């Protein structure tokens, strides 16, 4: 397989095991670089395996049905892989204050469903950064953290 195909396989596994319906936090130690950067507009940037695992543990506790899935074939060039996705979940768990626009009290029952595009950099089979552009306005509006335009 080519480098690009290898990198797409790594990212495909990451999307399934980390962002998919059931999380396997062991994948972080297996394919994330020790100082990996995870950055999306909804949250503070996260760096390092422990920080990334803590983020996902808290996110999934607050949104137990959290699930994201690909909506197009992955595109790879050199060290970079690009993926389109959609997903979301329902806030039925504890309070969650990781959003940059504020937090949610426990179990609001609010559902978010949104889309995004992510660029991941893979070096020697390890993800060194995941930088995504998500439709955070949609998610935050659905969660009641920002108001709808009049």
GUFIRO-575578 format. One line per 8 residues: number of its first residue (from 1); for each residue x, y, z of N, C-alpha, C. Coordinates in Angstrom, 1 decimal. Layout:
REM GUFIRO-575578
NUM = X/Y/Z/X/Y/Z/X/Y/Z  ...
This chain:
REM GUFIRO-575578
1 = 0.8/-1.2/0.0/0.0/0.0/0.0/0.9/1.2/0.0  0.4/2.3/-0.5/1.1/3.6/-0.6/1.0/4.2/0.8  1.9/5.2/1.0/1.8/6.0/2.3/0.4/6.6/2.5  -0.1/7.1/1.4/-1.5/7.7/1.6/-2.5/6.7/2.0  -2.5/5.5/1.4/-3.4/4.5/1.8/-3.2/4.0/3.2  -1.9/3.9/3.6/-1.6/3.6/5.0/-2.2/4.7/6.0  -2.0/5.9/5.6/-2.5/7.0/6.4/-4.0/7.0/6.5  -4.7/6.8/5.4/-6.1/6.7/5.4/-6.6/5.5/6.3
9 = -5.9/4.4/6.3/-6.3/3.3/7.2/-6.2/3.7/8.7  -5.1/4.5/9.0/-4.9/5.0/10.4/-6.1/5.9/10.7  -6.4/6.8/9.9/-7.5/7.8/10.1/-8.8/7.1/10.2  -9.1/6.1/9.3/-10.3/5.4/9.3/-10.5/4.7/10.7  -9.5/4.1/11.2/-9.5/3.4/12.5/-9.8/4.5/13.6  -9.2/5.6/13.5/-9.4/6.7/14.5/-10.8/7.2/14.5  -11.3/7.4/13.3/-12.7/7.8/13.2/-13.7/6.8/13.8  -13.4/5.5/13.5/-14.3/4.5/14.0/-14.1/4.3/15.5
17 = -12.9/4.1/16.0/-12.6/3.7/17.4/-12.7/4.9/18.4  -12.3/6.1/17.9/-12.3/7.3/18.8/-13.6/8.1/18.7  -14.1/8.4/17.5/-15.2/9.2/17.3/-16.5/8.4/17.0  -16.4/7.1/16.8/-17.6/6.3/16.5/-18.5/6.1/17.6  -19.5/5.2/17.4/-20.6/5.0/18.4/-20.1/4.4/19.7  -19.1/3.6/19.7/-18.5/3.1/20.9/-17.0/3.5/20.9  -16.6/4.1/22.0/-15.2/4.6/22.0/-14.3/3.5/22.6  -13.1/3.4/22.0/-12.0/2.6/22.5/-10.9/3.5/22.8
25 = -10.7/4.0/24.0/-9.7/4.9/24.4/-8.3/4.3/24.2  -8.2/3.0/24.1/-6.9/2.4/23.9/-6.3/2.8/22.5  -7.2/3.2/21.6/-6.7/3.6/20.3/-5.8/4.9/20.4  -6.1/5.7/21.4/-5.3/6.9/21.6/-3.8/6.5/21.8  -3.6/5.6/22.7/-2.2/5.1/23.0/-1.6/4.4/21.7  -2.4/3.8/21.0/-1.9/3.0/19.8/-1.6/3.8/18.6  -2.4/4.8/18.3/-2.1/5.6/17.0/-2.0/7.1/17.1  -2.2/7.6/18.3/-1.9/9.1/18.5/-0.5/9.3/19.0
33 = 0.1/10.3/18.4/1.5/10.7/18.9/1.4/11.2/20.3  2.4/11.0/21.1/2.4/11.4/22.5/1.9/12.8/22.7  2.3/13.7/21.8/1.9/15.2/22.0/0.9/15.6/20.9  0.1/14.7/20.5/-0.9/15.0/19.5/-1.8/16.3/19.9  -2.1/17.1/18.9/-2.9/18.2/19.0/-4.3/17.9/18.5  -5.4/18.1/19.2/-6.8/18.0/18.8/-7.4/19.3/19.0  -7.9/19.9/17.8/-8.4/21.3/17.8/-9.7/21.4/17.0  -10.7/21.8/17.6/-12.0/22.1/17.0/-12.5/23.4/17.6
41 = -13.4/24.1/16.8/-13.9/25.4/17.2/-14.8/25.4/18.5  -15.4/24.3/18.8/-16.3/24.2/19.9/-15.6/24.1/21.3  -14.4/23.6/21.3/-13.7/23.3/22.5/-12.3/24.0/22.5  -11.7/24.1/23.7/-10.3/24.5/23.9/-9.4/23.4/23.2  -8.3/23.8/22.6/-7.4/22.8/22.0/-7.0/21.8/23.1  -6.8/20.6/22.7/-6.3/19.5/23.6/-4.9/19.1/23.1  -4.0/18.8/24.0/-2.7/18.3/23.5/-2.2/17.1/24.4  -1.8/16.1/23.8/-1.3/14.9/24.5/-2.3/13.9/24.7
49 = -1.9/12.7/24.8/-2.8/11.5/25.0/-3.7/11.6/26.2  -3.1/11.9/27.3/-3.9/12.0/28.5/-5.0/13.1/28.5  -4.7/14.2/27.9/-5.6/15.3/27.8/-6.7/14.9/26.8  -6.4/14.3/25.7/-7.3/13.9/24.7/-8.3/12.8/25.3  -7.7/11.8/26.0/-8.6/10.8/26.6/-9.5/11.4/27.6  -9.0/12.4/28.4/-9.9/13.0/29.4/-11.0/13.8/28.7  -10.7/14.5/27.6/-11.7/15.2/26.9/-12.8/14.2/26.4  -12.4/13.1/25.8/-13.4/12.2/25.3/-14.2/11.5/26.4
57 = -13.6/11.2/27.5/-14.3/10.6/28.6/-15.4/11.6/29.1  -15.0/12.8/29.3/-16.0/13.8/29.8/-17.1/14.1/28.7  -16.7/14.1/27.5/-17.7/14.4/26.4/-18.7/13.2/26.3  -18.2/12.0/26.4/-19.1/10.8/26.3/-19.9/10.6/27.6  -19.4/11.1/28.7/-20.2/11.0/29.9/-21.4/11.9/29.8  -21.2/13.1/29.3/-22.3/14.1/29.1/-23.2/13.7/28.0  -22.7/13.1/26.9/-23.5/12.7/25.8/-23.2/11.2/25.5  -23.9/10.4/26.3/-23.6/8.9/26.2/-23.8/8.3/24.8
65 = -24.7/8.9/24.0/-25.0/8.4/22.7/-24.2/9.1/21.6  -23.1/9.8/22.0/-22.3/10.5/21.0/-21.8/9.6/19.9  -21.9/10.1/18.7/-21.5/9.3/17.6/-21.2/10.2/16.4  -20.1/10.0/15.7/-19.8/10.7/14.5/-19.4/9.7/13.4  -19.7/10.0/12.2/-19.4/9.0/11.1/-19.1/9.8/9.8  -18.3/9.2/9.0/-17.9/9.8/7.7/-19.0/9.9/6.7  -18.9/11.0/5.9/-20.0/11.2/4.9/-19.4/11.2/3.5  -18.1/11.0/3.3/-17.5/11.0/2.0/-16.2/10.2/2.2
73 = -15.6/9.7/1.1/-14.4/9.0/1.1/-13.3/9.9/1.6  -12.3/9.4/2.4/-11.2/10.1/2.8/-10.3/10.5/1.7  -9.7/11.7/1.8/-8.7/12.1/0.7/-7.4/12.3/1.4  -6.4/11.7/0.8/-5.0/11.8/1.3/-4.0/12.3/0.3  -3.1/13.1/0.9/-2.0/13.7/0.1/-0.8/13.8/1.0  0.3/13.1/0.8/1.4/13.2/1.7/1.1/12.8/3.1  1.4/13.6/4.0/1.1/13.3/5.5/-0.3/13.6/5.9  -1.1/14.2/5.0/-2.4/14.7/5.4/-3.6/13.9/4.9
81 = -4.6/13.7/5.7/-5.8/13.0/5.4/-7.0/14.0/5.7  -7.9/14.1/4.8/-9.1/15.0/5.0/-10.3/14.1/5.0  -11.2/14.4/6.0/-12.5/13.6/6.1/-13.6/14.5/6.4  -14.8/14.2/5.8/-16.0/14.9/6.0/-16.8/14.0/7.0  -17.6/14.6/7.9/-18.4/13.8/8.8/-19.6/14.5/9.3  -20.5/13.8/10.0/-21.6/14.4/10.7/-21.8/13.5/11.9  -22.6/14.1/12.8/-22.9/13.3/14.0/-23.4/14.2/15.1  -23.4/13.7/16.3/-23.9/14.4/17.5/-24.3/13.5/18.6
89 = -25.2/14.0/19.4/-25.6/13.2/20.6/-26.6/14.0/21.4  -27.2/13.3/22.4/-28.1/13.9/23.3/-27.5/14.1/24.7  -27.7/15.2/25.3/-27.1/15.5/26.6/-28.0/15.0/27.7  -27.7/13.7/28.1/-28.4/13.1/29.2/-27.6/12.8/30.4  -26.3/13.2/30.4/-25.4/12.9/31.5/-25.1/14.1/32.4  -24.0/14.1/33.0/-23.6/15.2/33.9/-23.4/16.5/33.2  -23.3/17.6/34.1/-23.1/18.9/33.6/-21.8/18.9/32.7  -21.8/19.7/31.7/-20.7/19.7/30.7/-20.3/21.2/30.5
97 = -19.0/21.5/30.8/-18.6/22.9/30.6/-17.4/23.1/29.7  -17.3/22.2/28.8/-16.1/22.2/27.9/-16.3/23.1/26.6  -17.6/23.5/26.3/-17.8/24.4/25.2/-17.2/25.8/25.4  -16.6/26.3/24.4/-16.1/27.7/24.6/-17.1/28.7/24.9  -18.4/28.5/24.4/-19.5/29.4/24.6/-20.2/29.2/26.0  -19.8/28.3/26.8/-20.4/28.1/28.1/-20.7/26.6/28.3  -21.4/26.3/29.4/-21.6/25.0/29.8/-23.1/24.7/29.9  -23.4/23.4/30.1/-24.7/22.9/30.3/-24.9/22.3/31.7
105 = -26.0/22.5/32.3/-26.3/21.9/33.6/-26.6/20.4/33.3  -26.6/19.6/34.3/-26.8/18.1/34.1/-28.1/17.8/33.3  -28.0/16.8/32.4/-29.1/16.2/31.8/-30.2/17.1/31.2  -29.8/18.0/30.3/-30.7/18.9/29.6/-31.7/18.2/28.7  -31.3/17.1/28.2/-32.1/16.4/27.2/-32.0/17.0/25.8  -31.1/18.0/25.6/-31.0/18.7/24.3/-30.1/17.8/23.4  -30.5/17.8/22.1/-29.8/17.0/21.1/-29.0/18.0/20.2  -27.8/17.6/19.8/-27.1/18.3/18.8/-26.8/17.4/17.6
113 = -26.9/17.9/16.4/-26.5/17.2/15.2/-25.9/18.2/14.3  -24.7/17.9/13.9/-23.9/18.9/13.0/-22.9/18.2/12.2  -22.3/19.0/11.3/-21.3/18.4/10.3/-20.0/19.1/10.5  -19.0/18.6/9.8/-17.7/19.2/9.8/-16.7/18.5/8.8  -15.6/19.1/8.7/-14.5/18.6/7.9/-13.2/18.7/8.8  -12.4/17.6/8.7/-11.2/17.5/9.5/-10.0/17.2/8.7  -8.9/17.8/9.0/-7.6/17.5/8.4/-6.7/16.9/9.5  -6.2/15.7/9.2/-5.4/15.0/10.2/-4.0/14.9/9.6
121 = -3.0/15.1/10.4/-1.6/14.9/9.9/-1.1/13.6/10.6  -0.6/12.7/9.7/-0.1/11.4/10.1/1.4/11.2/9.8  2.2/11.0/10.8/3.6/10.8/10.6/4.0/9.4/11.1  4.6/8.6/10.3/5.0/7.2/10.7/3.9/6.4/11.4  2.7/6.5/10.9/1.6/5.7/11.4/0.9/6.3/12.7  1.3/7.5/13.1/0.8/8.1/14.3/0.1/9.5/13.9  -1.0/9.8/14.5/-1.7/11.0/14.2/-1.0/12.1/15.1  -0.5/13.1/14.5/0.2/14.2/15.3/-0.7/15.4/15.4
129 = -1.7/15.6/14.6/-2.7/16.6/14.8/-4.0/16.3/14.1  -5.0/16.8/14.7/-6.4/16.7/14.1/-7.0/18.1/14.3  -7.2/18.7/13.2/-7.7/20.1/13.2/-9.0/20.1/12.4  -10.1/20.4/13.0/-11.4/20.3/12.4/-12.1/21.7/12.3  -12.9/21.8/11.3/-13.8/22.9/11.2/-15.2/22.4/11.2  -15.9/22.6/12.4/-17.2/22.1/12.6/-18.2/23.2/12.5  -19.5/22.8/12.3/-20.6/23.7/12.3/-21.0/24.0/13.8  -20.1/24.6/14.5/-20.4/24.8/15.9/-21.6/25.7/16.2
137 = -21.9/26.6/15.3/-23.0/27.5/15.5/-24.3/26.6/15.5  -24.4/25.7/14.7/-25.6/24.8/14.7/-25.6/24.0/16.0  -24.5/23.4/16.4/-24.5/22.6/17.7/-24.9/23.5/18.9  -24.2/24.7/19.0/-24.5/25.6/20.1/-25.9/26.1/20.1  -26.5/26.3/19.0/-27.9/26.8/18.9/-28.8/25.7/19.4  -28.6/24.4/18.9/-29.4/23.3/19.3/-29.3/23.1/20.8  -28.1/23.3/21.4/-27.9/23.1/22.8/-28.4/24.3/23.7  -28.9/25.4/23.0/-29.4/26.5/23.7/-28.3/27.4/24.3
145 = -27.0/27.3/23.8/-26.0/28.1/24.3/-25.8/29.4/23.6  -26.4/29.5/22.4/-26.5/30.7/21.6/-27.9/30.8/21.1  -28.5/32.0/20.9/-29.9/32.1/20.5/-30.0/32.1/19.0  -31.1/31.8/18.5/-31.4/31.8/17.1/-31.6/33.3/16.7  -31.2/33.6/15.5/-31.4/34.9/14.9/-32.9/35.3/14.9  -33.2/36.5/15.1/-34.7/36.9/15.2/-35.2/37.1/13.8
